[in-house]
Structure formats: structure tokens, C-alpha cells
């Protein structure tokens, strides 16, 4: 018989929490306007999960969603720019004719990766600390440079839904289904494990 505090029960509870968070995130992103707010709210909860702070996935997410809308607006604009760049690069990559020169394509790819790395810190910083957008942005850039191994890891995790279909196009349906059900929140949860350690040194 399973005990309430057993590892299996805790694991299953965490999986259910992540699925709830993922569904709420996807619903918030459908509106586009709340997409950045949704990512900040997601990290608000996943960071709490590793700090041992009491939380309820649904209530905590919605409470954070109400409080983070205004602070997350500039980050939302950067997120939309990043997603647009990724969509353009994917279109160029699969185009039957040459739409961009290889040099321009590589340059835009580097910018997109850098922007994704910046956002990988910016959203969690907004979720964890009260600060101005400019200071969050500066801190995100400094942390990205100062913690390169973690930066490569969390950026790679955030780009997985883009990279996997390129490497394994036959698994596009499975990848899309997984990220719609739990992929985004699972990635944020994994990133939060490392980000909490970095943030703890800033307090």
C-alpha cells in the first residue's frame, strides 16, 4: 500500500501539478497578450516547488497571473520578437528557394539564441524578485555570462520544442502533444532546479 509521503506519491503529485500548470500556461498564451505573464507565473510556482514554499498549482498560478501582468509587458514583447525570429528562421530553413544568404541566416540564428538565453533568465528573475525591467534585463545578461554551463543547459531546454522537430521530423506529433500537456512546465521545473541555486546567492 502506498504511503501518502512516499516518493512515488510525491512524484505523481508533482507530475499532476506540472500538467495543471502547463494547461494554464497554454491557455494564457492563446491570448498572446498574457503569454509573457503566463511564463512569469509558471516560474513563480516552479521556483516555489524547489524552495519548499507552500503552493497550490492552480491558485498560485492565477494569483501570480493577476499580479505580474504590468511588470511582464516588456518581457512579453521580447518573447514575441523571439518567437517571430524562430518562425522566420524555420520558414527560411524549409523554403524551396534561398530567402536569405547563409551569412544573414547565421547572424539571425545567433541573435535568436542570445535572446532566448536572455529570456531564460529574465522571466525567472521577474518571478522571483521585485525590480525594474531595466535592472532585470541587466541582471539577466550578467547571469547568462557568469553561468555559461547553466545558460547553455536552460537555453537548450527552452529550445527543445524547436530543435526536436528539426532533428526528428517524424516525431512532430508526439513532441507537439507532449509540450501541450506537460513540456513547457517540465522544462521550467528543470530549469528552476539550477536557477534557485543561482538566485540563492543573490539574496
C-alpha positions, -999 to 999 in steps of 0.1 A, spaced: 0 0 0 13 34 -9 20 58 19 9 95 15 45 107 18 62 81 -3 85 90 -32 60 76 -58 32 97 -44 53 128 -43 64 121 -79 29 116 -91 17 147 -73 45 168 -90 35 154 -124 -1 163 -119 9 198 -107 31 203 -138 3 192 -161 -21 217 -144 5 244 -148 11 235 -184 -25 237 -193 -29 271 -176 2 284 -194 -11 272 -228 -44 289 -222 -27 321 -212 -5 320 -243 -36 316 -266 -44 352 -258 -9 363 -268 -11 394 -246 -8 372 -215 19 349 -228 48 366 -210 27 370 -179 20 332 -181 57 323 -183 65 345 -153 36 329 -134 48 295 -143 83 302 -129 67 317 -98 53 283 -90 81 261 -102 107 281 -82 85 277 -51 84 240 -57 122 237 -52 123 262 -23 97 241 -4 73 271 -2 37 261 2 18 264 -31 -13 253 -49 -6 250 -87 -38 264 -100 -44 291 -73 -7 302 -72 -5 305 -110 -37 325 -113 -27 348 -83 7 354 -100 -10 360 -133 -30 388 -119 0 404 -102 26 400 -129 8 414 -159 22 450 -159 58 440 -149 58 414 -176 47 436 -206 83 444 -218 93 408 -214 63 398 -234 74 420 -263 108 404 -262 92 369 -262 70 377 -292 101 390 -310 120 358 -302 91 336 -313 88 356 -345 125 352 -352 123 315 -347 93 312 -370 112 332 -397 143 311 -394 122 279 -396 105 293 -427 138 301 -443 152 267 -434 124 248 -451 119 272 -481 125 256 -515 142 288 -527 170 308 -510 153 335 -490 183 347 -470 221 345 -476 239 319 -453 257 348 -436 224 366 -427 208 333 -416 237 325 -392 237 361 -379 199 359 -371 203 325 -356 230 338 -332 207 367 -322 178 344 -316 198 321 -294 212 350 -274 177 364 -270 164 331 -259 192 328 -233 184 363 -220 147 354 -217 157 322 -199 169 343 -170 146 373 -174 113 355 -168 125 337 -136 141 369 -123 108 387 -128 90 359 -110 115 358 -80 125 394 -74 108 428 -74 128 451 -96 126 474 -127 126 458 -162 159 475 -170 176 461 -139 161 426 -145 174 428 -181 209 438 -169 209 411 -143 197 385 -168 226 394 -192 252 393 -163 239 359 -150 239 344 -185 275 353 -190 286 344 -154 269 310 -155 276 297 -190 272 260 -184 237 266 -168 229 291 -196 237 265 -223 215 240 -204 184 261 -197 186 277 -232 188 242 -247 158 231 -227 138 261 -238 146 255 -274 139 217 -273 104 221 -288 120 238 -318 151 216 -321 135 181 -317 111 185 -347 141 196 -368 162 166 -358 133 141 -357 105 154 -380 88 120 -378 81 127 -341 65 161 -347 31 149 -335 45 133 -303 66 163 -295 37 187 -300 14 166 -278 40 163 -250 46 201 -249 9 209 -250 3 185 -220 34 190 -198 65 200 -218 67 237 -210 61 233 -173 85 203 -171 112 225 -188 106 253 -163 107 229 -134 140 215 -146 154 250 -151 142 261 -117 164 235 -100 195 253 -113 181 288 -112 172 285 -75 208 278 -67 219 308 -86 193 331 -71 200 320 -36 235 336 -39 218 369 -49 197 371 -17 
